[in-house]
Amino acid sequence: MNDAQLWHDVDDYFAGRLLTDAPDDALAAALSDSEAAGLPPIAVAPTHGKLLHLLARVQGARRILEIGTLGGYSTIWLGRALPDDGRLITLEYDPHHAEVATRNLARAGLADRVEVRVGAARESLDRLAEEGAEPFDLVFVDADKANNPHYVEGALKLTTAGALIIIDNVVRGGRVADPDDDAPDVTGTRAALDLIGGHPRLDGTAIQTVGVKGYDGFALARVVA
């Protein structure tokens, strides 16, 4: 058995024993409808979705910001962690993706607490700051990787001490540590990690993962001031 198949099998094993609220029709439909609509198959894995859900609950998050909606799969996991008076704003560049996500969120019963904003995320982040948005308790960054440092900077303008920032896909299959790789997704990820490591308002780490999505990982940073 090759490594990739083993990682997949172990993920399936964990999901079968720990994600036991199945069948979850809303999550399954979000994936199937996204596939039918031609969206790329890059949603978070089920175990990763549950991790986001648990982190939001541990955080006691009332307000969540997501950068990169896709079909709304991770949005559903995060939205379900909110209390009844909670609010989630998710930013999506592609209008077609946003349309699919909006339907998926409505099916999941989250239309009353989730807002999908369409447009370039950097502009949407600036707009939220200009609006004087109430600070967010958790920010999940999972959009175009070249702009990761800008997304972290935008998140810092919209959070206060105690907030949690999660950046997905920071390993890039190991390319992040290759000094000869200067692709935009890698340089953007490195810049975000350097920002976390050197910023006086952030305390963070990064974790490598393997699973159904292959070899990757995420960064986790706490806003400390």
N, C-alpha and C positions, 0 to 999 in steps of 0.2 A: 504494500500500500504506500502510495506517495504521500508527501507531507500535506499537500493541499487537500487530499481526500480525508486524511486523518483529522485535520483541522475542522473540516466540514462535519465529519461524523461526531466529533466531540461537541461542536456547537449544537447539533441536533440532539445529542444526549442531554445537554444542559437544558435546552428549550423544552424537551419532553418531560423533564422532571420539575422544572422551576417556573415555567410559563404555563401554568395549569388552568388558567381561566378560559381555556379553549372549549368549544370553538369561538373565536372572536371574529364575528362576521365583519365588523367595521374595519378592522385592520387587514383582514384577508381581502376584502373588497377594495380597500385603498391600493393595495399592491396590484391586484388584477386589473382594476380600472386604469391605473397608471400605465401598466404594460399595454393595455388595449389602446390607450391614447398615444402611444409611441414615446412615452417618457423614458429616459435612460434608466437602466436597472441599477441605480446607485443609492437607493434608500438604505438607511441603516439596517443592520441585522436585527432580528427580533430580540436577541439577548442585549444588544446595544440599546435598543429602544427601551427595554425594561430598566437598564442602567440609568438612562436619562430620566425616566419616570421616578426611580428611587432617589436619585440625586435631587430632583426638584422637591420631592416630599421631605427628604432629610433637611433640605434648605428651608423648608417652610415657605416656599415661593408663592407669593400672591400675584406677582407680575413677572412674566417671562417674555424675553425677546429672542426670536429665532431669525438668523440670517441665512436664508436659503431654504425655501419651502419644498421645492420639487412637487411631489404629489400629496404631501401632507401626512405621510406615514409617521415620521418622527414628531410632527406637530400633534398628532393624536395622542401619542405616548405622553408628551409634555402637558398637553391640555388636560388630560385626565388626572394629572397630579394637582391641579389647581383646586382651591376651595371654591365654594359656590359664588363668592364675590370676586374671584380671581380674573385675571385678564392676560391674554397672550397676544402679542403682535408678531406676525411673521412676515418677512420681507422676501419677495420673489421677483426676479428680473423678467422672466418670461411670462407673458399674459396667458399663454396656453397652459403652462404649468399651474399658474394661479387659478385658472378656471377649474382644472381637474381637482386641485387641492380643495377649493371651496366646496365642491360637491362632496368630496370625501369627508370633509369636516362636518358638513351638515348631516350626512348620514350617521356620523359618529355622535351626533347630539351636542356638538361643540360650537355651533354657529353663534350662540349667545355670548361666548366668552373669548372667541378667537377672531382676530381681524387680519385679513390678508392684504398687505399693501404691495402694489405692483410698481416696479421701477428699479432703477439702479440702486443698489443697497447703500452706497456711499451718500447718495442724495437723500434717500429715505432716512438715513441716520441723522443727517444734518437737519432735516425737517423735524424729526422728533425732538431734537435738542432745541430748535427754534420754538417749537410748540410748548416747551417747558414740561415735557412728559414726566410723569411721576417716575422716580427711579425704579429700575428693574432689579429683581432679586437674583435672576439667573439669565445668562445670555448663552445661547448655543450658536456657534459659528460653523456653518457647513455650506459655504458657497464657493465661488471661484477663488482658488487658493492664492493667486497672484495678489489679491487685495487683502489678504489676511491681516497684515499689520494695520491697514486702514480700518478694518472692522474692529480690531482690538481697541484702537484709539477712539473709534466711535462709541464702543461699548463703555469705555471709561468715562465718557461725557454723560452717560445715561445711567450710571450706577453710583452707589455710595459704599462705604465700608461694610464688609460682610457679604457682598454680592459674589456670585460664582460665575466665571467665564469658562466655557468649554469649547475647545477648537478641535474639530474632527479631522481625520486623515492627515496627520502631521508626519507620518513615517514615509509616505510616498513609496512604499515597497523597498525601503532602505535608501532611496536616492537622497534623502535629506542629509545624510552623512557623507555623500560623495562630493569631494571638493571640486571635481571636474564637471559636475552637473549644474548648469546655470539656466535650466528651464524656468519659465516664470512661476509655475506652481511650486517648484522647489525653493527658489529664491524668496518668494512671498512667504512661504512657510518658515524658512529660516529667519526672516526678518521679524515675523510674529514671535517666534521663540526668543530671539534676542531682545525684543521689546519686553516680553514677560520677565526674562532673566535680569534685565537692568532697570526696570521701572520701579521707582520708589513706592508706587501704590499697589504693586502686584507681588504676590508670592505664589509660585507655581511649580509644576512638574509636568513631565510627559511620560506616557506609558506605551510600550509596544504591545500590539495584540495580533493574534492570528484567529482565523475562523472562516465562516462562509464567505466573507469578503476578502479573504487572502491575508496578506501581511501588511499591517498598517498600525494605527494607534491614535491616541488623542492627547491633547494638552489640557491641563486643569489649572486654573489660576483663581486665587481668592483676592478680591479687592480689599486692601488692608487700611486704606485711608481715603 
